[in-house]
């Protein structure tokens, strides 16, 4: 069964936000998707590097006025 996850990392300090994101991604099963919300552009860069290293993950990043959103799907 596919899960749709939402992860709010806006209030967590670095590196806790990166560690939390990594744990949720690690626990994802094929077909799961997640939207993570982040305020810090530097953290978004860290997370993109993490995601780039995992070929089974597909992701895109979007920016709103207040934050960034990373949508991740595990294939």
Backbone as XML, in Angstrom:
<?xml version="1.0"?>
<chain id="A" units="angstrom">
  <residue number="1" name="UNK">
    <atom name="N" x="0.832" y="-1.172" z="0.000"/>
    <atom name="CA" x="0.000" y="0.000" z="0.000"/>
    <atom name="C" x="0.884" y="1.244" z="0.000"/>
  </residue>
  <residue number="2" name="UNK">
    <atom name="N" x="0.642" y="2.160" z="-0.910"/>
    <atom name="CA" x="1.430" y="3.385" z="-1.031"/>
    <atom name="C" x="1.028" y="4.382" z="0.047"/>
  </residue>
  <residue number="3" name="UNK">
    <atom name="N" x="2.037" y="5.037" z="0.592"/>
    <atom name="CA" x="1.780" y="6.051" z="1.615"/>
    <atom name="C" x="2.100" y="7.428" z="1.058"/>
  </residue>
  <residue number="4" name="UNK">
    <atom name="N" x="1.374" y="8.420" z="1.522"/>
    <atom name="CA" x="1.611" y="9.810" z="1.176"/>
    <atom name="C" x="2.019" y="10.510" z="2.462"/>
  </residue>
  <residue number="5" name="UNK">
    <atom name="N" x="3.269" y="10.928" z="2.521"/>
    <atom name="CA" x="3.839" y="11.478" z="3.738"/>
    <atom name="C" x="4.046" y="12.979" z="3.607"/>
  </residue>
  <residue number="6" name="UNK">
    <atom name="N" x="3.939" y="13.690" z="4.715"/>
    <atom name="CA" x="4.280" y="15.105" z="4.753"/>
    <atom name="C" x="5.238" y="15.321" z="5.915"/>
  </residue>
  <residue number="7" name="UNK">
    <atom name="N" x="6.339" y="15.970" z="5.626"/>
    <atom name="CA" x="7.379" y="16.188" z="6.618"/>
    <atom name="C" x="7.676" y="17.675" z="6.707"/>
  </residue>
  <residue number="8" name="UNK">
    <atom name="N" x="7.421" y="18.274" z="7.856"/>
    <atom name="CA" x="7.676" y="19.698" z="8.061"/>
    <atom name="C" x="8.992" y="19.840" z="8.810"/>
  </residue>
  <residue number="9" name="UNK">
    <atom name="N" x="10.001" y="20.358" z="8.118"/>
    <atom name="CA" x="11.331" y="20.520" z="8.698"/>
    <atom name="C" x="11.648" y="21.977" z="9.005"/>
  </residue>
  <residue number="10" name="UNK">
    <atom name="N" x="10.658" y="22.843" z="8.920"/>
    <atom name="CA" x="10.896" y="24.277" z="9.046"/>
    <atom name="C" x="11.435" y="24.690" z="10.409"/>
  </residue>
  <residue number="11" name="UNK">
    <atom name="N" x="11.022" y="24.050" z="11.458"/>
    <atom name="CA" x="11.415" y="24.465" z="12.804"/>
    <atom name="C" x="12.605" y="23.695" z="13.361"/>
  </residue>
  <residue number="12" name="UNK">
    <atom name="N" x="13.064" y="22.684" z="12.641"/>
    <atom name="CA" x="14.179" y="21.885" z="13.130"/>
    <atom name="C" x="15.512" y="22.507" z="12.722"/>
  </residue>
  <residue number="13" name="UNK">
    <atom name="N" x="16.493" y="22.527" z="13.618"/>
    <atom name="CA" x="17.807" y="23.074" z="13.274"/>
    <atom name="C" x="18.612" y="22.091" z="12.428"/>
  </residue>
  <residue number="14" name="UNK">
    <atom name="N" x="19.603" y="22.630" z="11.718"/>
    <atom name="CA" x="20.551" y="21.790" z="11.015"/>
    <atom name="C" x="21.493" y="21.219" z="12.055"/>
  </residue>
  <residue number="15" name="UNK">
    <atom name="N" x="21.900" y="19.998" z="12.038"/>
    <atom name="CA" x="21.690" y="18.942" z="11.053"/>
    <atom name="C" x="20.498" y="18.031" z="11.375"/>
  </residue>
  <residue number="16" name="UNK">
    <atom name="N" x="19.736" y="18.360" z="12.420"/>
    <atom name="CA" x="18.602" y="17.506" z="12.800"/>
    <atom name="C" x="17.623" y="17.371" z="11.639"/>
  </residue>
  <residue number="17" name="UNK">
    <atom name="N" x="17.379" y="18.460" z="10.904"/>
    <atom name="CA" x="16.431" y="18.395" z="9.792"/>
    <atom name="C" x="16.915" y="17.445" z="8.687"/>
  </residue>
  <residue number="18" name="UNK">
    <atom name="N" x="18.212" y="17.452" z="8.421"/>
    <atom name="CA" x="18.757" y="16.550" z="7.399"/>
    <atom name="C" x="18.667" y="15.094" z="7.873"/>
  </residue>
  <residue number="19" name="UNK">
    <atom name="N" x="18.981" y="14.862" z="9.126"/>
    <atom name="CA" x="18.907" y="13.503" z="9.674"/>
    <atom name="C" x="17.477" y="12.973" z="9.676"/>
  </residue>
  <residue number="20" name="UNK">
    <atom name="N" x="16.531" y="13.810" z="10.048"/>
    <atom name="CA" x="15.113" y="13.418" z="10.059"/>
    <atom name="C" x="14.644" y="13.083" z="8.640"/>
  </residue>
  <residue number="21" name="UNK">
    <atom name="N" x="14.986" y="13.950" z="7.681"/>
    <atom name="CA" x="14.638" y="13.725" z="6.282"/>
    <atom name="C" x="15.207" y="12.388" z="5.813"/>
  </residue>
  <residue number="22" name="UNK">
    <atom name="N" x="16.480" y="12.152" z="6.093"/>
    <atom name="CA" x="17.138" y="10.924" z="5.671"/>
    <atom name="C" x="16.452" y="9.688" z="6.268"/>
  </residue>
  <residue number="23" name="UNK">
    <atom name="N" x="16.043" y="9.767" z="7.514"/>
    <atom name="CA" x="15.374" y="8.624" z="8.153"/>
    <atom name="C" x="14.038" y="8.326" z="7.490"/>
  </residue>
  <residue number="24" name="UNK">
    <atom name="N" x="13.269" y="9.362" z="7.190"/>
    <atom name="CA" x="11.973" y="9.157" z="6.536"/>
    <atom name="C" x="12.179" y="8.576" z="5.137"/>
  </residue>
  <residue number="25" name="UNK">
    <atom name="N" x="13.153" y="9.096" z="4.383"/>
    <atom name="CA" x="13.440" y="8.565" z="3.049"/>
    <atom name="C" x="13.859" y="7.102" z="3.138"/>
  </residue>
  <residue number="26" name="UNK">
    <atom name="N" x="14.690" y="6.786" z="4.117"/>
    <atom name="CA" x="15.146" y="5.404" z="4.308"/>
    <atom name="C" x="13.969" y="4.454" z="4.572"/>
  </residue>
  <residue number="27" name="UNK">
    <atom name="N" x="12.985" y="4.926" z="5.318"/>
    <atom name="CA" x="11.826" y="4.102" z="5.677"/>
    <atom name="C" x="10.773" y="4.003" z="4.569"/>
  </residue>
  <residue number="28" name="UNK">
    <atom name="N" x="10.909" y="4.797" z="3.506"/>
    <atom name="CA" x="9.931" y="4.763" z="2.426"/>
    <atom name="C" x="9.988" y="3.428" z="1.691"/>
  </residue>
  <residue number="29" name="UNK">
    <atom name="N" x="8.824" y="2.962" z="1.263"/>
    <atom name="CA" x="8.696" y="1.741" z="0.469"/>
    <atom name="C" x="8.427" y="2.132" z="-0.986"/>
  </residue>
  <residue number="30" name="UNK">
    <atom name="N" x="8.696" y="1.237" z="-1.946"/>
    <atom name="CA" x="8.396" y="1.543" z="-3.341"/>
    <atom name="C" x="6.938" y="1.982" z="-3.508"/>
  </residue>
  <residue number="31" name="UNK">
    <atom name="N" x="6.747" y="3.075" z="-4.226"/>
    <atom name="CA" x="5.418" y="3.634" z="-4.455"/>
    <atom name="C" x="5.055" y="4.738" z="-3.485"/>
  </residue>
  <residue number="32" name="UNK">
    <atom name="N" x="5.763" y="4.845" z="-2.365"/>
    <atom name="CA" x="5.499" y="5.920" z="-1.400"/>
    <atom name="C" x="5.934" y="7.256" z="-1.976"/>
  </residue>
  <residue number="33" name="UNK">
    <atom name="N" x="5.258" y="8.316" z="-1.554"/>
    <atom name="CA" x="5.723" y="9.658" z="-1.883"/>
    <atom name="C" x="5.671" y="10.533" z="-0.633"/>
  </residue>
  <residue number="34" name="UNK">
    <atom name="N" x="6.476" y="11.578" z="-0.668"/>
    <atom name="CA" x="6.602" y="12.467" z="0.478"/>
    <atom name="C" x="6.763" y="13.888" z="-0.016"/>
  </residue>
  <residue number="35" name="UNK">
    <atom name="N" x="6.198" y="14.813" z="0.733"/>
    <atom name="CA" x="6.457" y="16.232" z="0.526"/>
    <atom name="C" x="7.112" y="16.751" z="1.796"/>
  </residue>
  <residue number="36" name="UNK">
    <atom name="N" x="8.301" y="17.324" z="1.640"/>
    <atom name="CA" x="9.024" y="17.908" z="2.763"/>
    <atom name="C" x="9.038" y="19.424" z="2.589"/>
  </residue>
  <residue number="37" name="UNK">
    <atom name="N" x="8.784" y="20.139" z="3.667"/>
    <atom name="CA" x="8.774" y="21.593" z="3.662"/>
    <atom name="C" x="9.986" y="22.091" z="4.448"/>
  </residue>
  <residue number="38" name="UNK">
    <atom name="N" x="10.772" y="22.984" z="3.807"/>
    <atom name="CA" x="12.015" y="23.472" z="4.387"/>
    <atom name="C" x="12.112" y="24.978" z="4.136"/>
  </residue>
  <residue number="39" name="UNK">
    <atom name="N" x="12.668" y="25.721" z="5.071"/>
    <atom name="CA" x="12.856" y="27.154" z="4.886"/>
    <atom name="C" x="14.257" y="27.517" z="4.396"/>
  </residue>
  <residue number="40" name="UNK">
    <atom name="N" x="15.259" y="26.782" z="4.779"/>
    <atom name="CA" x="16.663" y="27.125" z="4.550"/>
    <atom name="C" x="17.154" y="26.586" z="3.201"/>
  </residue>
  <residue number="41" name="UNK">
    <atom name="N" x="17.592" y="27.492" z="2.316"/>
    <atom name="CA" x="18.071" y="27.098" z="0.988"/>
    <atom name="C" x="19.307" y="26.209" z="1.075"/>
  </residue>
  <residue number="42" name="UNK">
    <atom name="N" x="20.170" y="26.430" z="2.067"/>
    <atom name="CA" x="21.360" y="25.598" z="2.216"/>
    <atom name="C" x="20.984" y="24.155" z="2.556"/>
  </residue>
  <residue number="43" name="UNK">
    <atom name="N" x="19.968" y="23.982" z="3.366"/>
    <atom name="CA" x="19.493" y="22.641" z="3.708"/>
    <atom name="C" x="18.916" y="21.967" z="2.467"/>
  </residue>
  <residue number="44" name="UNK">
    <atom name="N" x="18.214" y="22.719" z="1.655"/>
    <atom name="CA" x="17.669" y="22.156" z="0.414"/>
    <atom name="C" x="18.804" y="21.615" z="-0.449"/>
  </residue>
  <residue number="45" name="UNK">
    <atom name="N" x="19.906" y="22.348" z="-0.532"/>
    <atom name="CA" x="21.071" y="21.874" z="-1.280"/>
    <atom name="C" x="21.625" y="20.579" z="-0.716"/>
  </residue>
  <residue number="46" name="UNK">
    <atom name="N" x="21.714" y="20.478" z="0.610"/>
    <atom name="CA" x="22.165" y="19.237" z="1.261"/>
    <atom name="C" x="21.245" y="18.077" z="0.914"/>
  </residue>
  <residue number="47" name="UNK">
    <atom name="N" x="19.945" y="18.324" z="0.966"/>
    <atom name="CA" x="18.973" y="17.266" z="0.695"/>
    <atom name="C" x="19.011" y="16.841" z="-0.768"/>
  </residue>
  <residue number="48" name="UNK">
    <atom name="N" x="19.239" y="17.778" z="-1.674"/>
    <atom name="CA" x="19.350" y="17.420" z="-3.085"/>
    <atom name="C" x="20.558" y="16.514" z="-3.317"/>
  </residue>
  <residue number="49" name="UNK">
    <atom name="N" x="21.666" y="16.797" z="-2.667"/>
    <atom name="CA" x="22.841" y="15.935" z="-2.798"/>
    <atom name="C" x="22.544" y="14.533" z="-2.289"/>
  </residue>
  <residue number="50" name="UNK">
    <atom name="N" x="21.855" y="14.456" z="-1.178"/>
    <atom name="CA" x="21.459" y="13.169" z="-0.613"/>
    <atom name="C" x="20.576" y="12.397" z="-1.591"/>
  </residue>
  <residue number="51" name="UNK">
    <atom name="N" x="19.591" y="13.072" z="-2.158"/>
    <atom name="CA" x="18.656" y="12.419" z="-3.080"/>
    <atom name="C" x="19.332" y="12.025" z="-4.392"/>
  </residue>
  <residue number="52" name="UNK">
    <atom name="N" x="20.260" y="12.845" z="-4.862"/>
    <atom name="CA" x="20.975" y="12.527" z="-6.106"/>
    <atom name="C" x="21.766" y="11.234" z="-5.994"/>
  </residue>
  <residue number="53" name="UNK">
    <atom name="N" x="22.154" y="10.863" z="-4.780"/>
    <atom name="CA" x="22.971" y="9.669" z="-4.588"/>
    <atom name="C" x="22.144" y="8.386" z="-4.542"/>
  </residue>
  <residue number="54" name="UNK">
    <atom name="N" x="20.818" y="8.507" z="-4.638"/>
    <atom name="CA" x="19.947" y="7.336" z="-4.531"/>
    <atom name="C" x="19.094" y="7.213" z="-5.802"/>
  </residue>
  <residue number="55" name="UNK">
    <atom name="N" x="19.529" y="6.367" z="-6.750"/>
    <atom name="CA" x="18.866" y="6.307" z="-8.058"/>
    <atom name="C" x="17.417" y="5.828" z="-8.026"/>
  </residue>
  <residue number="56" name="UNK">
    <atom name="N" x="16.979" y="5.158" z="-6.966"/>
    <atom name="CA" x="15.592" y="4.681" z="-6.906"/>
    <atom name="C" x="14.618" y="5.786" z="-6.499"/>
  </residue>
  <residue number="57" name="UNK">
    <atom name="N" x="15.140" y="6.963" z="-6.185"/>
    <atom name="CA" x="14.295" y="8.087" z="-5.772"/>
    <atom name="C" x="14.156" y="9.092" z="-6.898"/>
  </residue>
  <residue number="58" name="UNK">
    <atom name="N" x="12.961" y="9.619" z="-7.053"/>
    <atom name="CA" x="12.682" y="10.686" z="-8.008"/>
    <atom name="C" x="12.211" y="11.878" z="-7.184"/>
  </residue>
  <residue number="59" name="UNK">
    <atom name="N" x="12.712" y="13.072" z="-7.516"/>
    <atom name="CA" x="12.345" y="14.223" z="-6.710"/>
    <atom name="C" x="12.308" y="15.489" z="-7.546"/>
  </residue>
  <residue number="60" name="UNK">
    <atom name="N" x="11.573" y="16.455" z="-7.044"/>
    <atom name="CA" x="11.597" y="17.798" z="-7.616"/>
    <atom name="C" x="11.481" y="18.802" z="-6.476"/>
  </residue>
  <residue number="61" name="UNK">
    <atom name="N" x="12.023" y="19.976" z="-6.723"/>
    <atom name="CA" x="12.046" y="21.043" z="-5.722"/>
    <atom name="C" x="11.274" y="22.223" z="-6.272"/>
  </residue>
  <residue number="62" name="UNK">
    <atom name="N" x="10.415" y="22.798" z="-5.439"/>
    <atom name="CA" x="9.714" y="24.023" z="-5.813"/>
    <atom name="C" x="9.858" y="25.028" z="-4.680"/>
  </residue>
  <residue number="63" name="UNK">
    <atom name="N" x="9.725" y="26.297" z="-5.028"/>
    <atom name="CA" x="9.874" y="27.358" z="-4.039"/>
    <atom name="C" x="8.616" y="28.212" z="-4.022"/>
  </residue>
  <residue number="64" name="UNK">
    <atom name="N" x="8.146" y="28.532" z="-2.815"/>
    <atom name="CA" x="7.059" y="29.484" z="-2.648"/>
    <atom name="C" x="7.662" y="30.739" z="-2.032"/>
  </residue>
  <residue number="65" name="UNK">
    <atom name="N" x="6.832" y="31.682" z="-1.686"/>
    <atom name="CA" x="7.329" y="32.913" z="-1.068"/>
    <atom name="C" x="8.021" y="32.643" z="0.259"/>
  </residue>
  <residue number="66" name="UNK">
    <atom name="N" x="7.561" y="31.641" z="0.988"/>
    <atom name="CA" x="8.031" y="31.428" z="2.350"/>
    <atom name="C" x="8.939" y="30.225" z="2.538"/>
  </residue>
  <residue number="67" name="UNK">
    <atom name="N" x="8.880" y="29.242" z="1.637"/>
    <atom name="CA" x="9.640" y="28.023" z="1.879"/>
    <atom name="C" x="9.896" y="27.256" z="0.589"/>
  </residue>
  <residue number="68" name="UNK">
    <atom name="N" x="10.571" y="26.129" z="0.759"/>
    <atom name="CA" x="10.833" y="25.201" z="-0.332"/>
    <atom name="C" x="10.063" y="23.922" z="-0.049"/>
  </residue>
  <residue number="69" name="UNK">
    <atom name="N" x="9.685" y="23.261" z="-1.133"/>
    <atom name="CA" x="9.012" y="21.966" z="-1.014"/>
    <atom name="C" x="9.748" y="20.967" z="-1.883"/>
  </residue>
  <residue number="70" name="UNK">
    <atom name="N" x="10.061" y="19.845" z="-1.286"/>
    <atom name="CA" x="10.707" y="18.755" z="-2.026"/>
    <atom name="C" x="9.723" y="17.596" z="-2.061"/>
  </residue>
  <residue number="71" name="UNK">
    <atom name="N" x="9.359" y="17.198" z="-3.265"/>
    <atom name="CA" x="8.480" y="16.027" z="-3.441"/>
    <atom name="C" x="9.383" y="14.862" z="-3.836"/>
  </residue>
  <residue number="72" name="UNK">
    <atom name="N" x="9.289" y="13.787" z="-3.086"/>
    <atom name="CA" x="10.114" y="12.595" z="-3.313"/>
    <atom name="C" x="9.187" y="11.410" z="-3.553"/>
  </residue>
  <residue number="73" name="UNK">
    <atom name="N" x="9.512" y="10.632" z="-4.575"/>
    <atom name="CA" x="8.792" y="9.387" z="-4.848"/>
    <atom name="C" x="9.815" y="8.273" z="-4.915"/>
  </residue>
  <residue number="74" name="UNK">
    <atom name="N" x="9.517" y="7.176" z="-4.256"/>
    <atom name="CA" x="10.406" y="6.024" z="-4.308"/>
    <atom name="C" x="9.874" y="5.061" z="-5.347"/>
  </residue>
  <residue number="75" name="UNK">
    <atom name="N" x="10.725" y="4.761" z="-6.327"/>
    <atom name="CA" x="10.323" y="3.890" z="-7.433"/>
    <atom name="C" x="10.547" y="2.435" z="-7.134"/>
  </residue>
</chain>
